[in-house]
Amino acid sequence: MAVSHLRAALSRILRSPSRLLASSHTPPLFLHSSAAAASSSGSFAAEDYLVSRCGLTQAQALKAAAKISHLPSSAKPDAVLAYLESTLRIPAADVARVVLMDASFLCADVEQTLSRRIADLHDLGLSRDQIARLLPLVPNSFRNRFLRSNLEFWLAEIGSFDKLLWVLRSCNSLLGMDLEKVARPNVAFLRQCGQDISEIAGSNLYISRIFTMKPELLKETVQRAEELGVERSSRMLSRALAVVAFVDKEVIDRRIQLLHNLGFSKDDVLAVVRKQPLVLGLSEQKIQGNVDFLTKDVGLELSYIVRRPVLLMYSVERRLLPRHCLLKVLREKGLVKGKPDCLGTASIGEKIFVEKYVRPFKNHVPGLTDDYASKCWRKAMDGIRSQKTD
């Protein structure tokens, strides 16, 4: 992508009417008389400071104090807190989060480090509000001189500032990684696999961590996904990577063996994983519970589940069993003809299900609405308890 095109794209992503504003009239955060007295006397009680000025609990302060206890006074932390408040207007709760994540952030040099990073991001097109939302997620990155280039790269790849924030909530190391040795090679490889980077980033809160893997390990992970039956060009690859990258091979092998023990053939398991790789990320208890319910209570054949493995992802207690109970009542009373498709009734949203199967019949079956909301829930709980005692 040409530089001019990249900058134009970033401008569209980031443009906002708000701008960085500074205020010299707002007092420092969490001003406390005892902390102020300690500062003026030349002593520095780190734990007390973290509690009185930063809003940490005593236990949190005890853990974080080691990062700033070497400071001779509170002068540097005071400057950092004042800068966060007056320049970025970061809320007190977010400041506490920053300190809790990285108390050494309070040792940063405002003029030589923080103000320069803020200026870089402002030049990139971020508003004050956007920077204030970004900083609590990645405080470490604000002391990295490569912050701007990393942010510019990932904004272009992921496509929007809000989506990037969503990714950073689970992968806050994204902006601190080596762009040339890790980020670019991983993105290039995933593109070679036919994957859309923006789609991967938005598909699962944890899958974005694959971007920070060593390139050699990422290639091995893709190979393992292929061995499980998921082609690298498949849209399911990102879901497969979310399991393979973060679940031990031994655990995955046990879950595959469990499926075999429950009656699934080797080809069945490959088909299930190909269509719904996240099944291998479920607990063995959930896999067995869903299969038992679908085959014994609902009466489904294993072949039906193989074609529709998403059924293994739903909660028996909160969705499958209550809906099954309700539809059984409606069929017995002749209000619903035939047997509705299990996947069709399980996959629709709660609001649509209620509109289609509860409200139209509430006058025909007294208490139907309450039954669905509470009685079926109790049946679900009874079902779970009986399974445990069998």
C-alpha positions as CSV (number, residue, x, y, z in Angstrom):
1,M,0.0,0.0,0.0
2,A,1.4,3.4,-1.0
3,V,2.3,5.8,1.9
4,S,-0.3,8.3,0.8
5,H,-3.0,5.7,0.6
6,L,-2.0,4.3,4.1
7,R,-2.2,7.8,5.6
8,A,-5.5,8.5,4.0
9,A,-6.9,5.2,5.3
10,L,-5.6,6.0,8.8
11,S,-7.1,9.4,8.6
12,R,-10.5,7.9,7.9
13,I,-10.1,5.4,10.8
14,L,-9.0,7.9,13.3
15,R,-10.6,11.3,12.5
16,S,-12.4,12.8,15.4
17,P,-13.5,16.3,16.2
18,S,-11.8,16.2,19.6
19,R,-8.1,17.3,20.0
20,L,-5.6,17.1,22.7
21,L,-6.2,19.7,25.2
22,A,-4.2,20.7,28.2
23,S,-5.4,22.2,31.4
24,S,-3.2,23.7,34.1
25,H,-6.1,24.3,36.5
26,T,-6.9,20.8,37.6
27,P,-5.1,19.6,40.7
28,P,-3.1,16.3,40.7
29,L,-5.0,13.0,41.1
30,F,-6.0,11.8,44.5
31,L,-4.3,14.6,46.4
32,H,-3.9,13.5,50.0
33,S,-2.5,15.5,52.9
34,S,-0.3,12.8,54.3
35,A,1.2,12.0,50.9
36,A,1.8,15.7,50.3
37,A,3.5,16.0,53.7
38,A,5.7,13.0,52.9
39,S,6.8,14.6,49.6
40,S,7.6,17.9,51.2
41,S,9.6,16.3,53.9
42,G,11.8,14.5,51.4
43,S,10.7,11.0,52.4
44,F,8.8,8.6,50.2
45,A,6.5,5.9,51.5
46,A,5.7,4.0,48.3
47,E,2.8,1.9,49.8
48,D,1.1,4.9,51.3
49,Y,1.5,6.8,48.1
50,L,0.0,4.1,46.0
51,V,-3.0,3.9,48.3
52,S,-3.6,7.6,48.9
53,R,-2.7,9.0,45.5
54,C,-3.4,6.2,43.1
55,G,-6.4,4.5,44.6
56,L,-4.9,1.0,45.1
57,T,-5.9,-1.2,47.9
58,Q,-3.4,-1.9,50.7
59,A,-2.8,-5.4,49.3
60,Q,-2.3,-4.1,45.7
61,A,0.0,-1.4,47.0
62,L,2.1,-3.9,48.9
63,K,2.6,-5.9,45.7
64,A,3.3,-2.9,43.5
65,A,5.5,-0.8,45.8
66,A,8.7,-2.6,44.9
67,K,8.5,-0.9,41.4
68,I,8.8,2.6,42.8
69,S,10.3,2.2,46.3
70,H,13.7,3.2,44.9
71,L,12.5,6.8,44.2
72,P,13.9,9.4,46.6
73,S,10.6,11.3,46.6
74,S,7.2,11.5,45.0
75,A,8.3,14.2,42.5
76,K,8.4,12.0,39.5
77,P,5.1,10.1,40.2
78,D,3.4,13.4,41.0
79,A,4.5,14.7,37.6
80,V,3.2,11.6,35.8
81,L,-0.2,11.6,37.6
82,A,-0.6,15.3,37.0
83,Y,0.2,14.8,33.3
84,L,-2.3,11.9,33.0
85,E,-5.0,14.0,34.6
86,S,-4.4,17.5,33.2
87,T,-3.3,16.6,29.7
88,L,-5.2,13.4,28.9
89,R,-8.0,13.7,31.5
90,I,-7.8,10.0,32.3
91,P,-10.4,9.0,34.9
92,A,-9.2,8.0,38.3
93,A,-10.3,4.4,37.9
94,D,-8.2,4.1,34.7
95,V,-5.2,5.7,36.3
96,A,-5.4,3.1,39.1
97,R,-5.6,0.4,36.4
98,V,-2.4,1.8,34.8
99,V,-0.5,1.7,38.1
100,L,-1.8,-1.7,39.0
101,M,-0.7,-3.1,35.6
102,D,2.7,-1.4,35.7
103,A,3.6,0.6,38.7
104,S,6.9,1.5,37.1
105,F,5.0,3.7,34.7
106,L,5.1,6.3,37.6
107,C,8.9,6.4,37.0
108,A,8.5,7.6,33.4
109,D,10.0,10.9,32.4
110,V,7.1,13.2,31.4
111,E,9.0,15.5,29.1
112,Q,11.4,13.0,27.5
113,T,9.1,10.0,27.2
114,L,5.4,10.4,27.8
115,S,4.9,13.8,26.1
116,R,6.8,12.6,23.0
117,R,4.7,9.4,22.7
118,I,1.5,11.5,23.1
119,A,2.8,13.9,20.4
120,D,3.6,11.0,18.1
121,L,0.1,9.6,18.4
122,H,-1.5,13.0,18.0
123,D,0.5,13.5,14.8
124,L,-0.8,10.1,13.7
125,G,-4.3,11.4,14.0
126,L,-5.5,10.1,17.4
127,S,-7.6,12.4,19.5
128,R,-7.1,13.0,23.2
129,D,-10.0,10.8,24.0
130,Q,-8.6,7.9,21.9
131,I,-5.2,8.2,23.6
132,A,-6.9,8.2,27.0
133,R,-8.7,5.0,26.1
134,L,-5.6,3.4,24.7
135,L,-3.1,4.1,27.5
136,P,-4.8,2.1,30.3
137,L,-4.7,-1.0,28.1
138,V,-1.0,-0.8,27.1
139,P,0.9,1.4,29.5
140,N,4.1,-0.4,28.8
141,S,4.0,0.5,25.2
142,F,4.0,4.3,26.0
143,R,7.6,4.0,27.0
144,N,8.5,2.3,23.7
145,R,9.7,4.6,20.9
146,F,8.3,2.2,18.4
147,L,4.7,2.8,19.6
148,R,3.7,5.0,16.7
149,S,5.0,2.6,14.0
150,N,3.4,-0.4,15.7
151,L,0.1,1.4,16.1
152,E,0.1,2.6,12.6
153,F,0.8,-0.9,11.3
154,W,-2.0,-2.6,13.3
155,L,-4.5,0.1,12.6
156,A,-4.0,-0.5,8.9
157,E,-4.2,-4.3,9.4
158,I,-7.2,-4.5,11.8
159,G,-9.2,-1.6,10.3
160,S,-10.5,0.5,13.1
161,F,-9.4,2.0,16.4
162,D,-12.3,0.5,18.4
163,K,-11.5,-3.0,17.0
164,L,-7.9,-2.6,17.9
165,L,-8.9,-1.7,21.5
166,W,-11.0,-4.8,21.6
167,V,-7.9,-6.9,20.5
168,L,-5.6,-5.2,23.0
169,R,-7.9,-6.1,25.9
170,S,-6.7,-9.7,25.5
171,C,-3.3,-9.1,23.9
172,N,-1.8,-6.0,25.4
173,S,1.7,-7.0,24.1
174,L,0.6,-6.4,20.5
175,L,2.0,-2.8,20.4
176,G,5.3,-3.7,22.1
177,M,6.3,-6.6,19.8
178,D,9.1,-6.4,17.2
179,L,7.4,-5.2,14.0
180,E,10.0,-6.6,11.6
181,K,10.8,-9.9,13.3
182,V,7.4,-10.9,14.5
183,A,4.4,-8.8,13.4
184,R,5.1,-8.5,9.6
185,P,6.3,-12.1,9.1
186,N,3.2,-13.5,11.0
187,V,0.8,-11.3,9.0
188,A,2.5,-12.2,5.7
189,F,2.3,-15.9,6.5
190,L,-1.4,-15.8,7.5
191,R,-2.1,-14.0,4.3
192,Q,-0.3,-16.7,2.4
193,C,-2.7,-19.1,4.1
194,G,-5.6,-17.1,2.6
195,Q,-6.6,-15.6,5.9
196,D,-8.1,-12.1,6.4
197,I,-6.2,-10.4,9.3
198,S,-9.1,-8.1,10.3
199,E,-11.4,-11.1,10.3
200,I,-9.1,-13.1,12.5
201,A,-8.7,-10.2,15.0
202,G,-12.4,-10.0,15.4
203,S,-13.3,-13.6,15.5
204,N,-12.2,-14.5,19.0
205,L,-11.0,-12.5,21.9
206,Y,-8.0,-14.8,22.4
207,I,-7.0,-15.7,18.8
208,S,-5.3,-12.3,18.4
209,R,-2.5,-13.7,20.6
210,I,-1.3,-15.7,17.6
211,F,0.0,-12.4,16.1
212,T,2.6,-12.3,18.9
213,M,3.8,-15.9,18.5
214,K,7.3,-16.6,17.1
215,P,6.9,-17.0,13.4
216,E,8.3,-20.5,13.5
217,L,5.8,-21.5,16.2
218,L,2.9,-20.1,14.3
219,K,3.8,-22.2,11.3
220,E,4.0,-25.3,13.5
221,T,0.6,-24.4,14.9
222,V,-1.0,-24.1,11.5
223,Q,0.5,-27.5,10.6
224,R,-1.1,-29.0,13.7
225,A,-4.4,-27.6,12.7
226,E,-4.1,-29.1,9.3
227,E,-3.3,-32.5,10.9
228,L,-6.6,-32.2,12.7
229,G,-8.4,-31.8,9.4
230,V,-8.7,-28.0,9.1
231,E,-7.2,-26.7,5.9
232,R,-5.1,-23.5,6.1
233,S,-7.4,-21.8,3.6
234,S,-10.5,-22.6,5.6
235,R,-12.4,-19.9,7.4
236,M,-12.3,-22.2,10.4
237,L,-8.5,-22.0,10.6
238,S,-8.5,-19.0,13.1
239,R,-10.8,-21.0,15.4
240,A,-8.6,-24.1,15.1
241,L,-5.6,-22.0,15.9
242,A,-7.3,-20.6,19.0
243,V,-7.5,-24.1,20.3
244,V,-4.2,-25.6,19.0
245,A,-2.1,-22.6,20.1
246,F,-3.3,-22.5,23.6
247,V,-4.4,-26.0,24.6
248,D,-1.8,-28.7,25.3
249,K,-1.6,-31.4,22.7
250,E,-2.2,-34.1,25.3
251,V,-5.4,-32.4,26.3
252,I,-6.6,-32.2,22.7
253,D,-5.7,-35.9,22.2
254,R,-7.8,-36.8,25.3
255,R,-10.8,-35.0,23.9
256,I,-10.4,-36.7,20.6
257,Q,-10.3,-40.0,22.3
258,L,-13.4,-39.1,24.3
259,L,-15.3,-38.5,21.0
260,H,-14.1,-42.0,19.8
261,N,-15.3,-43.5,23.1
262,L,-18.7,-41.9,22.7
263,G,-19.1,-43.6,19.3
264,F,-17.7,-41.1,16.8
265,S,-15.5,-42.7,14.1
266,K,-12.1,-41.3,13.0
267,D,-13.8,-39.7,10.0
268,D,-16.6,-38.4,12.2
269,V,-14.1,-36.6,14.5
270,L,-12.3,-35.1,11.5
271,A,-15.6,-33.8,10.2
272,V,-16.6,-32.3,13.6
273,V,-13.3,-30.6,14.0
274,R,-13.3,-29.3,10.4
275,K,-16.7,-27.7,10.9
276,Q,-16.4,-26.6,14.6
277,P,-12.7,-26.7,15.8
278,L,-13.7,-25.0,19.1
279,V,-15.2,-28.3,20.2
280,L,-11.7,-29.4,21.1
281,G,-11.5,-26.4,23.4
282,L,-14.5,-27.6,25.5
283,S,-14.1,-29.5,28.7
284,E,-14.5,-33.3,28.6
285,Q,-17.4,-33.0,31.0
286,K,-19.3,-30.7,28.6
287,I,-18.6,-32.8,25.5
288,Q,-19.9,-35.9,27.2
289,G,-22.9,-34.1,28.8
290,N,-24.0,-32.6,25.4
291,V,-23.6,-35.9,23.5
292,D,-25.5,-37.8,26.2
293,F,-28.3,-35.3,26.2
294,L,-28.6,-35.0,22.4
295,T,-28.6,-38.8,21.9
296,K,-30.5,-40.1,24.9
297,D,-32.9,-37.3,25.7
298,V,-33.5,-35.7,22.3
299,G,-32.9,-39.0,20.4
300,L,-30.5,-37.7,17.8
301,E,-28.2,-40.0,15.8
302,L,-24.5,-39.3,16.0
303,S,-24.5,-38.7,12.3
304,Y,-26.8,-35.7,12.9
305,I,-24.4,-34.2,15.4
306,V,-21.4,-34.8,13.0
307,R,-23.2,-32.7,10.4
308,R,-24.1,-30.1,13.0
309,P,-21.4,-30.0,15.6
310,V,-22.3,-26.5,16.8
311,L,-24.9,-28.3,19.0
312,L,-22.0,-29.4,21.2
313,M,-21.2,-25.8,21.9
314,Y,-24.6,-24.8,23.4
315,S,-25.3,-25.0,27.1
316,V,-27.6,-28.0,28.0
317,E,-28.7,-26.3,31.2
318,R,-29.5,-22.8,29.8
319,R,-30.6,-23.6,26.3
320,L,-31.0,-27.1,25.0
321,L,-32.9,-28.7,27.8
322,P,-35.4,-25.8,28.5
323,R,-36.2,-25.5,24.9
324,H,-36.6,-29.3,24.5
325,C,-38.9,-29.4,27.5
326,L,-41.1,-26.6,26.1
327,L,-41.4,-28.0,22.6
328,K,-42.3,-31.4,24.1
329,V,-45.2,-29.9,26.0
330,L,-46.4,-28.1,22.8
331,R,-46.2,-31.3,20.8
332,E,-48.1,-33.3,23.4
333,K,-50.9,-30.7,23.3
334,G,-51.0,-30.7,19.5
335,L,-50.0,-27.1,19.3
336,V,-46.9,-27.8,17.3
337,K,-47.1,-30.3,14.4
338,G,-44.2,-32.7,13.8
339,K,-40.9,-32.5,15.5
340,P,-39.0,-29.2,14.9
341,D,-35.5,-29.5,13.8
342,C,-33.1,-29.6,16.8
343,L,-30.5,-27.3,15.3
344,G,-33.2,-24.9,14.1
345,T,-34.7,-24.5,17.5
346,A,-31.4,-24.4,19.3
347,S,-29.6,-21.9,17.1
348,I,-32.2,-19.1,17.0
349,G,-31.8,-16.2,19.4
350,E,-33.8,-16.2,22.7
351,K,-36.0,-13.3,21.6
352,I,-37.0,-15.1,18.4
353,F,-37.6,-18.4,20.2
354,V,-39.9,-16.8,22.7
355,E,-41.8,-14.9,19.9
356,K,-42.2,-18.2,17.9
357,Y,-42.8,-20.8,20.6
358,V,-43.8,-19.1,23.8
359,R,-46.0,-16.1,23.3
360,P,-48.4,-17.5,20.6
361,F,-49.3,-20.4,23.0
362,K,-49.4,-18.7,26.4
363,N,-53.2,-18.5,26.4
364,H,-53.5,-22.2,25.3
365,V,-51.1,-23.4,28.0
366,P,-51.6,-21.5,31.3
367,G,-48.3,-20.5,32.9
368,L,-46.3,-21.4,29.8
369,T,-44.2,-18.3,29.9
370,D,-43.4,-18.8,33.6
371,D,-42.8,-22.5,33.0
372,Y,-40.2,-21.7,30.3
373,A,-38.5,-19.1,32.4
374,S,-38.4,-21.0,35.7
375,K,-39.9,-24.5,35.7
376,C,-37.8,-25.7,32.8
377,W,-34.8,-24.2,34.5
378,R,-35.6,-26.3,37.6
379,K,-35.9,-29.3,35.3
380,A,-32.5,-28.6,33.9
381,M,-31.1,-28.4,37.4
382,D,-32.8,-31.7,38.3
383,G,-31.4,-33.2,35.2
384,I,-27.9,-32.2,36.1
385,R,-28.2,-33.5,39.6
386,S,-29.6,-36.9,38.4
387,Q,-26.8,-37.2,35.9
388,K,-24.3,-36.7,38.7
389,T,-25.9,-39.4,40.9
390,D,-26.3,-42.0,38.1
